[in-house]
Structure formats: structure tokens, C-alpha cells
Amino acid sequence: MDKNRAITIAGGLCLSLFSQVLPAQAADAAILDTCATKSSGKIRVITTGTCTAKEYSLGIKPIVRGKKRPTALVPQFEDRYLAAKAAAKKKGYSMQITSGYRTLERQNYLYNRAIKRYGSAKKASRWVLPPKKSNHPWGIAIDVNYKVGGANGKKAAAWLEKNGYKYGLCRRYKNEWWHFEPLVAPGTKCPKMEPYAS
């Protein structure tokens, strides 16, 4: 056997060793839900089964407007807030929703009041959106600790701004430290804040 043939055989042997089919590895299981303990807000992701009775179901995607207007906060959005509230409490922060779901009539009243206060619809919309644009009447916007709790209320909202993404909650506007929406899936980084509503 000549030298070249030996290399070919050796090379062929190496190829056959490395080209063996390895057992298929199990693909990552699909995430079914994100669960948060009601008492502590501790989060776990599940790939089988469901959240327990002692947990909130936070879902696996952003919460968006539904096909039909609700008459209260969207339940899963409220669960996200309650889970975050429990976690904040463990850290010594107290949170409360000072404004959540609003009827179209209530939103219209607040919007018209803002127009009188700020002098134009354009300026008012930086703080209060018209009823058809606002997510409050869709049950997917909350104001947290607005005009309550003083400095501690703001600190709690700052905690939510920093940690809310874990629960799928994000501060949306730079000019409103109190306004949060379910803009992302739990555990996903929040988008860059908009300067103000418009």
C-alpha cells in the first residue's frame, strides 16, 4: 500500500467516525405560560401543565386590544400587575392602581378637561388621549400611585419601571412616570419610552 493510499484510507476512516449520526436532541419545549406566585410574585415558566391555584397566569406575549371593548381591566393584565405588586411588597414598596379601566365617557370627560387646562387638543393629548386612542377604555393601561404615596409612591413606580418587564409591564411615556401597559411578553425587554402620548 503506497503512502497516498494510506492517507486516503485513514482520511476515510476519520470521515466515517465523524459522520456517524448522533441521536437527535430534544428540541426546546414550547413555553405554555409564565406563572407568578400570588404571595411573592416569584416567576416560573412552564412547558407542561398549567399554573397552580396559588399562581397568576401572566401569558407569553404582549396583551393587545381585543375585538370587543371590555368593561374592566383585561384579567391577565390585572394578574400581571398583582404579581408585580406582590414582588414589590417583598422589597418594601407599596403600589396601587389609581386609574385603570375607564369607560369611553370617562375618558372623553378627562380629555375635554385636559383641553381646557392646556389650551388645545394637541397639548392636551400629551397627557390625556382622546377616547378612541387611549388604552384605558380597552382595559390595558393603568396609572400606578399617581397623586398618592408622595416620594414613596414614586419610588414604588420606579421599582415597577425597572422590574415590570419580568411581568410584561412597561412604562410607556417619559412624561408620565405612573402610566404602565402590557407591551411585552413577560421577561422581555421593554421598548424605548415614547416622549409623551399623542
Short mmCIF file of the C-alpha atoms (twelve columns), coordinates in Angstrom:
data_MODEL
# 
_entry.id   MODEL 
# 
loop_
_atom_site.group_PDB 
_atom_site.id 
_atom_site.type_symbol 
_atom_site.label_atom_id 
_atom_site.label_alt_id 
_atom_site.label_comp_id 
_atom_site.label_asym_id 
_atom_site.label_seq_id 
_atom_site.Cartn_x 
_atom_site.Cartn_y 
_atom_site.Cartn_z 
_atom_site.pdbx_PDB_model_num 
ATOM 1   C CA . MET A 1   0.000   0.000  0.000  1 
ATOM 2   C CA . ASP A 2   1.531   3.313  -1.007 1 
ATOM 3   C CA . LYS A 3   1.696   6.393  1.170  1 
ATOM 4   C CA . ASN A 4   -1.137  8.276  -0.652 1 
ATOM 5   C CA . ARG A 5   -3.473  5.310  -0.376 1 
ATOM 6   C CA . ALA A 6   -2.831  5.042  3.344  1 
ATOM 7   C CA . ILE A 7   -3.768  8.721  3.798  1 
ATOM 8   C CA . THR A 8   -6.931  8.187  1.819  1 
ATOM 9   C CA . ILE A 9   -7.879  5.191  3.899  1 
ATOM 10  C CA . ALA A 10  -7.033  6.988  7.107  1 
ATOM 11  C CA . GLY A 11  -8.961  10.045 5.930  1 
ATOM 12  C CA . GLY A 12  -11.896 7.839  5.004  1 
ATOM 13  C CA . LEU A 13  -11.787 6.228  8.424  1 
ATOM 14  C CA . CYS A 14  -11.794 9.623  10.092 1 
ATOM 15  C CA . LEU A 15  -14.735 10.708 7.983  1 
ATOM 16  C CA . SER A 16  -16.691 7.626  8.868  1 
ATOM 17  C CA . LEU A 17  -16.049 8.214  12.558 1 
ATOM 18  C CA . PHE A 18  -17.227 11.813 12.416 1 
ATOM 19  C CA . SER A 19  -20.130 11.265 10.068 1 
ATOM 20  C CA . GLN A 20  -21.940 8.877  12.384 1 
ATOM 21  C CA . VAL A 21  -25.463 10.022 13.051 1 
ATOM 22  C CA . LEU A 22  -25.799 11.276 16.591 1 
ATOM 23  C CA . PRO A 23  -29.054 10.734 18.453 1 
ATOM 24  C CA . ALA A 24  -31.451 13.638 17.861 1 
ATOM 25  C CA . GLN A 25  -31.502 16.063 20.745 1 
ATOM 26  C CA . ALA A 26  -34.888 17.035 22.086 1 
ATOM 27  C CA . ALA A 27  -35.913 20.417 20.750 1 
ATOM 28  C CA . ASP A 28  -36.621 23.085 23.326 1 
ATOM 29  C CA . ALA A 29  -40.137 22.533 24.583 1 
ATOM 30  C CA . ALA A 30  -42.596 25.284 23.751 1 
ATOM 31  C CA . ILE A 31  -43.373 27.659 26.606 1 
ATOM 32  C CA . LEU A 32  -47.040 27.362 27.524 1 
ATOM 33  C CA . ASP A 33  -47.308 30.071 30.160 1 
ATOM 34  C CA . THR A 34  -45.480 32.263 32.631 1 
ATOM 35  C CA . CYS A 35  -46.698 31.773 36.194 1 
ATOM 36  C CA . ALA A 36  -46.147 34.033 39.201 1 
ATOM 37  C CA . THR A 37  -46.714 33.083 42.822 1 
ATOM 38  C CA . LYS A 38  -49.564 35.181 44.243 1 
ATOM 39  C CA . SER A 39  -47.855 35.751 47.598 1 
ATOM 40  C CA . SER A 40  -44.376 36.716 46.356 1 
ATOM 41  C CA . GLY A 41  -44.568 37.391 42.614 1 
ATOM 42  C CA . LYS A 42  -41.857 34.765 42.029 1 
ATOM 43  C CA . ILE A 43  -41.927 33.793 38.356 1 
ATOM 44  C CA . ARG A 44  -41.578 30.433 36.649 1 
ATOM 45  C CA . VAL A 45  -42.014 29.400 33.042 1 
ATOM 46  C CA . ILE A 46  -43.942 26.221 32.294 1 
ATOM 47  C CA . THR A 47  -43.689 23.926 29.278 1 
ATOM 48  C CA . THR A 48  -46.271 21.406 30.512 1 
ATOM 49  C CA . GLY A 49  -49.408 21.701 32.590 1 
ATOM 50  C CA . THR A 50  -50.893 24.947 33.862 1 
ATOM 51  C CA . CYS A 51  -50.253 27.492 36.586 1 
ATOM 52  C CA . THR A 52  -51.423 26.368 40.023 1 
ATOM 53  C CA . ALA A 53  -54.239 27.915 42.058 1 
ATOM 54  C CA . LYS A 54  -51.551 29.753 44.071 1 
ATOM 55  C CA . GLU A 55  -50.177 31.419 40.932 1 
ATOM 56  C CA . TYR A 56  -51.223 34.071 38.440 1 
ATOM 57  C CA . SER A 57  -51.098 33.244 34.729 1 
ATOM 58  C CA . LEU A 58  -49.124 36.021 33.032 1 
ATOM 59  C CA . GLY A 59  -49.190 34.628 29.482 1 
ATOM 60  C CA . ILE A 60  -46.394 34.503 26.923 1 
ATOM 61  C CA . LYS A 61  -46.958 37.553 24.736 1 
ATOM 62  C CA . PRO A 62  -47.885 41.229 24.886 1 
ATOM 63  C CA . ILE A 63  -51.521 41.959 25.657 1 
ATOM 64  C CA . VAL A 64  -53.193 43.965 22.913 1 
ATOM 65  C CA . ARG A 65  -56.621 45.397 22.226 1 
ATOM 66  C CA . GLY A 66  -59.292 42.764 21.833 1 
ATOM 67  C CA . LYS A 67  -62.058 42.612 19.271 1 
ATOM 68  C CA . LYS A 68  -64.648 43.811 21.774 1 
ATOM 69  C CA . ARG A 69  -64.289 46.545 24.386 1 
ATOM 70  C CA . PRO A 70  -64.147 45.188 27.943 1 
ATOM 71  C CA . THR A 71  -65.903 46.595 30.999 1 
ATOM 72  C CA . ALA A 72  -62.900 46.216 33.317 1 
ATOM 73  C CA . LEU A 73  -59.162 45.629 33.147 1 
ATOM 74  C CA . VAL A 74  -58.226 42.650 30.993 1 
ATOM 75  C CA . PRO A 75  -57.909 39.851 33.602 1 
ATOM 76  C CA . GLN A 76  -54.441 38.666 32.566 1 
ATOM 77  C CA . PHE A 77  -53.184 42.256 32.619 1 
ATOM 78  C CA . GLU A 78  -54.577 42.669 36.128 1 
ATOM 79  C CA . ASP A 79  -52.836 39.426 37.141 1 
ATOM 80  C CA . ARG A 80  -49.538 40.786 35.816 1 
ATOM 81  C CA . TYR A 81  -49.981 43.892 37.937 1 
ATOM 82  C CA . LEU A 82  -50.942 41.876 41.051 1 
ATOM 83  C CA . ALA A 83  -47.880 39.643 40.654 1 
ATOM 84  C CA . ALA A 84  -45.620 42.688 40.313 1 
ATOM 85  C CA . LYS A 85  -47.348 44.300 43.305 1 
ATOM 86  C CA . ALA A 86  -46.615 41.204 45.439 1 
ATOM 87  C CA . ALA A 87  -42.954 41.248 44.390 1 
ATOM 88  C CA . ALA A 88  -42.698 44.996 45.091 1 
ATOM 89  C CA . LYS A 89  -44.202 44.478 48.551 1 
ATOM 90  C CA . LYS A 90  -41.458 41.944 49.341 1 
ATOM 91  C CA . LYS A 91  -38.971 44.712 48.574 1 
ATOM 92  C CA . GLY A 92  -40.800 47.237 50.771 1 
ATOM 93  C CA . TYR A 93  -42.712 49.124 48.055 1 
ATOM 94  C CA . SER A 94  -46.447 49.790 48.105 1 
ATOM 95  C CA . MET A 95  -48.306 50.099 44.812 1 
ATOM 96  C CA . GLN A 96  -51.898 50.806 43.939 1 
ATOM 97  C CA . ILE A 97  -53.784 51.430 40.727 1 
ATOM 98  C CA . THR A 98  -55.062 54.987 40.888 1 
ATOM 99  C CA . SER A 99  -56.694 54.768 37.468 1 
ATOM 100 C CA . GLY A 100 -57.203 51.667 35.359 1 
ATOM 101 C CA . TYR A 101 -60.113 50.794 33.138 1 
ATOM 102 C CA . ARG A 102 -62.137 53.821 32.059 1 
ATOM 103 C CA . THR A 103 -65.370 53.998 30.114 1 
ATOM 104 C CA . LEU A 104 -65.322 55.924 26.847 1 
ATOM 105 C CA . GLU A 105 -67.427 58.591 28.558 1 
ATOM 106 C CA . ARG A 106 -64.944 58.952 31.421 1 
ATOM 107 C CA . GLN A 107 -62.008 59.140 29.014 1 
ATOM 108 C CA . ASN A 108 -63.855 61.782 26.972 1 
ATOM 109 C CA . TYR A 109 -64.516 63.806 30.119 1 
ATOM 110 C CA . LEU A 110 -60.823 63.668 31.128 1 
ATOM 111 C CA . TYR A 111 -59.727 64.559 27.600 1 
ATOM 112 C CA . ASN A 112 -62.051 67.589 27.388 1 
ATOM 113 C CA . ARG A 113 -60.926 68.723 30.832 1 
ATOM 114 C CA . ALA A 114 -57.297 68.497 29.657 1 
ATOM 115 C CA . ILE A 115 -58.116 70.608 26.569 1 
ATOM 116 C CA . LYS A 116 -59.463 73.335 28.866 1 
ATOM 117 C CA . ARG A 117 -56.417 73.051 31.104 1 
ATOM 118 C CA . TYR A 118 -53.751 73.042 28.385 1 
ATOM 119 C CA . GLY A 119 -55.497 75.246 25.840 1 
ATOM 120 C CA . SER A 120 -55.522 72.917 22.810 1 
ATOM 121 C CA . ALA A 121 -56.270 69.342 21.788 1 
ATOM 122 C CA . LYS A 122 -52.649 68.885 20.681 1 
ATOM 123 C CA . LYS A 123 -51.208 69.932 24.051 1 
ATOM 124 C CA . ALA A 124 -53.882 68.013 25.976 1 
ATOM 125 C CA . SER A 125 -53.075 64.807 24.057 1 
ATOM 126 C CA . ARG A 126 -49.597 64.788 25.547 1 
ATOM 127 C CA . TRP A 127 -51.240 63.961 28.878 1 
ATOM 128 C CA . VAL A 128 -54.694 62.545 28.132 1 
ATOM 129 C CA . LEU A 129 -55.528 60.791 24.884 1 
ATOM 130 C CA . PRO A 130 -58.924 61.027 23.202 1 
ATOM 131 C CA . PRO A 131 -61.182 58.038 23.959 1 
ATOM 132 C CA . LYS A 132 -60.515 56.174 20.709 1 
ATOM 133 C CA . LYS A 133 -56.716 56.438 21.097 1 
ATOM 134 C CA . SER A 134 -56.362 55.687 24.801 1 
ATOM 135 C CA . ASN A 135 -55.767 52.135 26.031 1 
ATOM 136 C CA . HIS A 136 -57.587 52.817 29.314 1 
ATOM 137 C CA . PRO A 137 -61.011 52.096 27.725 1 
ATOM 138 C CA . TRP A 138 -59.521 48.873 26.337 1 
ATOM 139 C CA . GLY A 139 -58.601 47.719 29.841 1 
ATOM 140 C CA . ILE A 140 -54.868 47.588 29.061 1 
ATOM 141 C CA . ALA A 141 -53.497 50.713 30.747 1 
ATOM 142 C CA . ILE A 142 -53.017 51.588 34.400 1 
ATOM 143 C CA . ASP A 143 -51.780 54.559 36.370 1 
ATOM 144 C CA . VAL A 144 -49.820 53.483 39.435 1 
ATOM 145 C CA . ASN A 145 -49.503 55.654 42.575 1 
ATOM 146 C CA . TYR A 146 -50.477 58.826 40.725 1 
ATOM 147 C CA . LYS A 147 -51.065 61.523 43.353 1 
ATOM 148 C CA . VAL A 148 -50.716 59.023 46.238 1 
ATOM 149 C CA . GLY A 149 -47.834 57.984 48.416 1 
ATOM 150 C CA . GLY A 150 -45.677 61.039 47.789 1 
ATOM 151 C CA . ALA A 151 -41.992 60.208 47.308 1 
ATOM 152 C CA . ASN A 152 -42.591 56.592 48.354 1 
ATOM 153 C CA . GLY A 153 -45.297 56.275 45.706 1 
ATOM 154 C CA . LYS A 154 -42.856 57.469 43.062 1 
ATOM 155 C CA . LYS A 155 -40.182 55.071 44.335 1 
ATOM 156 C CA . ALA A 156 -42.620 52.181 44.006 1 
ATOM 157 C CA . ALA A 157 -43.442 53.241 40.433 1 
ATOM 158 C CA . ALA A 158 -39.693 53.490 39.743 1 
ATOM 159 C CA . TRP A 159 -39.340 49.908 41.015 1 
ATOM 160 C CA . LEU A 160 -42.099 48.858 38.602 1 
ATOM 161 C CA . GLU A 161 -40.396 50.697 35.757 1 
ATOM 162 C CA . LYS A 162 -37.174 48.785 36.446 1 
ATOM 163 C CA . ASN A 163 -38.695 45.369 37.167 1 
ATOM 164 C CA . GLY A 164 -42.039 45.423 35.358 1 
ATOM 165 C CA . TYR A 165 -40.651 43.747 32.221 1 
ATOM 166 C CA . LYS A 166 -40.402 40.499 34.229 1 
ATOM 167 C CA . TYR A 167 -44.193 40.599 34.386 1 
ATOM 168 C CA . GLY A 168 -44.751 42.010 30.890 1 
ATOM 169 C CA . LEU A 169 -45.418 45.548 32.160 1 
ATOM 170 C CA . CYS A 170 -43.743 48.658 30.779 1 
ATOM 171 C CA . ARG A 171 -43.781 52.354 31.481 1 
ATOM 172 C CA . ARG A 172 -44.857 53.797 28.150 1 
ATOM 173 C CA . TYR A 173 -44.323 57.579 28.282 1 
ATOM 174 C CA . LYS A 174 -41.358 59.593 29.552 1 
ATOM 175 C CA . ASN A 175 -43.597 62.376 30.842 1 
ATOM 176 C CA . GLU A 176 -45.857 60.012 32.826 1 
ATOM 177 C CA . TRP A 177 -43.903 58.100 35.493 1 
ATOM 178 C CA . TRP A 178 -47.185 56.490 36.612 1 
ATOM 179 C CA . HIS A 179 -48.504 55.022 33.312 1 
ATOM 180 C CA . PHE A 180 -47.922 51.314 32.521 1 
ATOM 181 C CA . GLU A 181 -49.146 48.966 29.806 1 
ATOM 182 C CA . PRO A 182 -48.630 45.245 28.993 1 
ATOM 183 C CA . LEU A 183 -46.409 45.985 25.992 1 
ATOM 184 C CA . VAL A 184 -44.179 42.885 26.055 1 
ATOM 185 C CA . ALA A 185 -44.157 39.201 26.886 1 
ATOM 186 C CA . PRO A 186 -43.102 38.541 30.493 1 
ATOM 187 C CA . GLY A 187 -39.314 38.599 30.730 1 
ATOM 188 C CA . THR A 188 -38.864 40.594 27.511 1 
ATOM 189 C CA . LYS A 189 -37.105 43.962 27.480 1 
ATOM 190 C CA . CYS A 190 -39.487 46.920 27.300 1 
ATOM 191 C CA . PRO A 191 -39.391 49.155 24.227 1 
ATOM 192 C CA . LYS A 192 -37.894 52.616 24.363 1 
ATOM 193 C CA . MET A 193 -40.307 55.023 26.028 1 
ATOM 194 C CA . GLU A 194 -42.236 57.461 23.887 1 
ATOM 195 C CA . PRO A 195 -41.724 61.116 24.915 1 
ATOM 196 C CA . TYR A 196 -45.446 61.534 25.593 1 
ATOM 197 C CA . ALA A 197 -48.844 60.326 24.440 1 
ATOM 198 C CA . SER A 198 -50.064 61.867 21.199 1 
# 
